[in-house]
């Protein structure tokens, strides 16, 4: 029976085994999925499968800059304890370096990491450490100068929040200040032109509904909305935000004073957007007892 890529993917997804191990298991069992699962279990290669359903919302963001190019990668684990593990940190650092040569997470998972791809390296680490892990996101940024910053650093180049800032002109000092601002203020976009139109429209509708609750005439409401949306854009865009280092200036004005133009940024925060299901203590203990 011919072993297809779809079969290999299905087995990998269900067991957490590496790609080559999954293919070998299917080859050894003539393509029988159930027997392939058992084959992997007997070889100890499906050990990570039990962990794959657990929510990995902790972990680290690693940043790596090489000249005018930067990359940020989020690698998740189940607990903050693992994020402090030296072996986990070493793996995350290597993954960040590997990300320099690819453009998306799928390509990153297939990238070589010292003779084994990232996906299989991750599977091995899951089996060794005993927690679910995943490479969740990566983002790249290029510019004349790219500066990085890590907030709540666990070790060099990685922590809970990773920021990259691209600049034209200026120096690393202003870049670092802007990066720290981004970590603290979490702007939605660089400028108004970069904002998601759907987000802007949604906010406009919300503000109109709020204004209508006041019972004011429509023509008055329209004028109110103009002011409120101007404030929303100012608070949501990096260039228009009040600079945390000097709130009398916008970030754009502060950068200009330093001879710099901000051309882009990336901000990744560990677990951002992940919904973690809460369990009662008894259920949590029971699950832990089952492995």
Beta strands, then each sheet from edge to edge (+ up, - down):
strand 1: 58-66
strand 2: 69-77
strand 3: 133-142
strand 4: 145-155
strand 5: 158-169
strand 6: 260-269
sheet 1: 3+ 2- 1+ 5- 4+
sheet 2: 3+ 2- 1+ 5- 6+
end
